[in-house]
Amino acid sequence: SPERDIKPEFKEYRMPDRIYDSEDFRKDFEKDYIDYYLEKFQDLDYRGEIVVDFSNGATVYEKKIIEKIFPNAYLIGDNPDGNFPNHAPDTMRKECLEMLIDKVKETGAGIGIIFDGDGDRIGVVDEEGNVIRGDILSCIIFSELLKGNNNETVIYDLRCSHIVPETIASLEGEPLKSRVGHYFIKKTMKEKNAIFAGELSNHFYFKEIGGFEAPLLALYYILKSVEESRLSEVAKKYIKYAHSGEINFKVKDQKSTIDKLLKEYFDSNIDYTDGITIEEGNWWANIRGSNTEPLLRVNIEARDKKTLAKKINEIGEILKS
């Protein structure tokens, strides 16, 4: 929990002797930020159309960059509005992606992207309007990053498909599983000097910009991967297992409910890194408690859809009992 795992890292400082005027230290990074991406995208050879949903969020600089790189891009929700008139600023909920999917199909664009409200996450749909999960996007991104870079560490959160560490190893990288959350990801990236980290939640972190989230860098590497292929074909290479995505279950008591699961699967391989991860031969499941709500967050993966459906129902019945 934050209280147990993060608070001990806090440092206490005494009150300053004087208060400085922030105007004396203010610097406008707009030009440097925009120029960095304009230079980065110069070698890109993507010739398809692109649809961008800004979710009426605070991505004003991202809009300026997109308009310079892709002057013919189709834009949705590009005016900041805290009332979020089109949809909630979420890159994962299907109802928030409907406008993007419809526009991609209408225009025949090769890709559709969506930012969240503060611009640190990016969601992606392919040219057919299919939503690409965050862990599959990670595979696409680090497959580009690892070209010519052997033995680099790549971090992934423990909700991600097993295809992620398998792909990292096949590219001669070093896979490293992490707890969920940017605090743990960034801390581990710094400690291990990792080249990249990806979360199921569409947060993508890059060593080249200091270990921070960078949706536009994610877009750059995704578009690099489709210079000679369609996005649906690239993504298909990494869809090996059946994955549930994150499912939320409302419970009265997180601990006692998790204890029920431990009793039911006592003879399985159990990992306690973040919540509990139950692993058997042809499936695994991670169950984590929310820190803010009476919820258990569940991710399940199996070798096939039939086993996945069975385990979703089986674990769901235990959580509801």
N, C-alpha and C positions, 0 to 999 in steps of 0.2 A: 504494500500500500504506500501512497505518498508519505504518510506519517512515519512509517517504519523505514522505507528504502530511500527516500529523497531528503527528508528534513535533516537527517544527520549530516548531510553534505553542506548545509547552510553555514555561512560565516557571518558573524556579528561584527559590525563596525561601529565605532563611536560617532557621535554627531559631529558634523564638520564645524570648523571654527568660523567659517563664513559661507554665505550662500552666493553662488555665482549666477550671473545673468546668462541664461541659456543661449541668448543671441550671440554671445561671444564664442560659442563652440559649435554653432549650427553650420552645417555644410549640406549643400544640395547635391545628391548623388544621381539625380535623374539622367544627366548626360552620360556619365560613366556607365550606369546600369544599361541604358539603351544601347550605347556603342558596343558594350561587351557582347550582347546578343546579336547585333547586326553583323559584327565581325565573325562570330561563331557560326552563323547560318550561311556565310558566304559560299562555303564549299558544298552546300546541300544541293542535290540534284533531284528534288521532288517536284514533279510537274502536275500533280493532280490538284483537284479542288479541296478546300478545307472549310469546315463549318466550326465556328467557335461560339460557345455559350459562356458568357461572363457571369451569369447568375445574378446580375445587377449588383455585383460585389465591388470590392475596393481595388480592382485590378486595372487601374487607369494607365499605369505604365506598361503593363502587359498588352493592353489594347494598342497603345502607340507602337509597340514593337511589332505586333501582329500585322498592323496596317502597313508598316514599312516593308516587312518581309513578304506578306501575302496581300497585296493591294486589292485583290479580287475575292478575298475571304468573305464568307457569309457570316454575319454577326448576329447574335441573339443576346438580349439582356445586357447591352453594352453601356448602359447608363447607370451609374451607381444609385441605388435606391434601397434604403434600409427596410422598406416594407416588403421587398422581394415579391413584386407583383406577378412574376411568371411562375415561380416555384421556389421552394426552400433552397438555400445555397449548399446543396449536398451533391457530391460527385458519384454517389453509390446507389442511392434509392432510385428504383426504377421509375417512379412517378416524376422524379426530377429530371430524368433523361428523355422524357417523351418528346419534347420540342426538338431536342437535338437529333434524335433518331428520325423523326418525321422530316426534318430539313435535309439530313444526309440522303434519305431515300428520294426526296423531291428533287434535289440538285444533282444527284449522281456523284457526290463528293467521295474522295478516296478515304477520308477520315473525318471524324467529328470529335471535338474535345470540349470539355467542360471544366471550368474552374470553380472552386468553392468560394465562400464569401471573402476570405482574407487572402486568397491566392496562393496557399501553400500546398494545395492538392490539385491533381488533374485526373479527370476521368476520360476514358476513350471509348469510342464505338468505331467499328470497322465500316467498310463501304457498304455492307449489307444491313447495317443498323444493329449489329450484335454488340452487346456490351462486353468489353474485355476486362477480366478481373485484374486486380492490382498485382497479384503474384505472377500472372502471365505477362503483364506489362514489364515487371521486373526482369523476367527472362529475356524479353526482347531487348531491353535497355542494356543489361550487363553483357549480353552476347555481342553487342557492338563495342562496349567498353573494353572487353577482354581480348579483342583482336590485337595480337602483338604484345599483350600484357599477361605473361604467365605468372603464376604463384601470387596473384593479388587476392587479398581478402575481400569477400563479398558477404554482407550481412543481410539476413532476412528474418522477419519475425515468425514466431512459432505457429502462427495460424496458416502460413503459406503451404501450398502444395508441396509434396515430396519431389515434384519435378524440379523445384528450384535448386535444392542442393545437388541433385543429380546432374542438372545442366551445368552448374558452376564447376563441379568436379570434371565433367566431360571436356570443359574448356580450359582445364589445367589451372583453375582458380581454387581458392581455399574457402569453402562454405563455412559460415559461422551463424548459428541460430541465436536469436536474441529474444528477450522479453518484449512485449508490446509497449509502444510509447516512445515519443521522440527523446525524452530524457535518457532512457536506456540506450537507444540507438546512437544518439550523438556521443554519449560517453564512451560506448564501445568502439565507435568509429575512430575516435581520437586515440584510444588506448591501443588499438590494433592497426592503426594507419590504413583503414579499409578504403578501397577505391569507390565503393558504392554500397548503399543500403536501401532496401525496399520493403514497404509494409503492404499488407493486404488492403489497407485503408487508403491506398493511392498517395501515400507520402513517399517521395523518392529523394534520397540524399546523395550528394556528390562530393567526393574529395576535392575535385578541381575548383570548387567554390567555397571550400572551408568546412565541408561536412554538413551543409544546410540543405533544406528542401529547395528544389529548383524545378518547378513544373515546366518551364520553357526549355531547360536542358533535357528533361525527360522527352518532351516533344521532339527536340532535335534528334535524339538517338532513335526514337521510334520511326521518324521519317527517314533516317538513314537506312533503316532496315527494309523499307518498302520502295527503295529507288528502282528495284527491278522486280518487285513482287507486289501482290495485293496484300493488304494488312490481314485479311481473313486467312490467307494462306500462311503468312508468317506466324500468326497466333496459333494456328492449328498444330504446328509442330510441337507445341508445349502442352497441349491438352491431352494428357495421358491418363489422368485419373478423374474420378467423379468427385466433385467438391461441393459442399453444401452452401458455401458462403457463410457469413455470420448470422446466426439465428438467436434472437433474444427470448428468454423465458423469464416471466415474472414469478418470483418465489418469495415465500414469507421469511425464510431464514437461509442465507447462502451456505453457511457452514454445514448445517444439518442435512441440507439437500445434497451437497457434495459428498458428505459421509455416506449417504445412500448409494451413490455411484461407486464409491470405493468398496463398499460391502458387496455390491453386485459384481464388480469386476476385480475382485481381490487377487485373482490368479493371473491378471494381465500385467504387462509391463507398464508401470506408472511413473511419470516424471512430474516433479513438483516445481519446475522452473517458474512458471507463471500460471497460477491456478493448478489444474491437474491435466496431464495429457495421458490418455489411455491408449495404448498401442497394442494391436494384435497383428496377425499375419497379413490380413488383407484389408485392414481398416485402422484408422486412428481417430481420436476425438480430443479436442482441447476444450475445457470448460473453465471459464474465468469469471470471477465476480466483478460486477461494476462497482466503482468506487463512489458513485453518486446516486445510483438508483437501486431498488430491490430487484436486480436482474442478474441472471447468469447468461453470459455470452458463450455460445456454443459454435464450434467449427468442426465439421466432420468430413473426412475424406476416405474413399474406398476404391478398390480396384475397378469396380463397375457400378453402374447406376442402380442395379437391383440390390446390391449389398448396401449401398448408401441409403436408399429408401428404407431398408429394413432397420438400419442403425439409427436413422433420424427418428423413426417411430419408436424404437425400443428405448432410446435414451430420453426421448420426449415424454414417454409414459412415466418413466422414473421421476423426472423433474416435476411433472404435474401431480404426482401422487402425494 
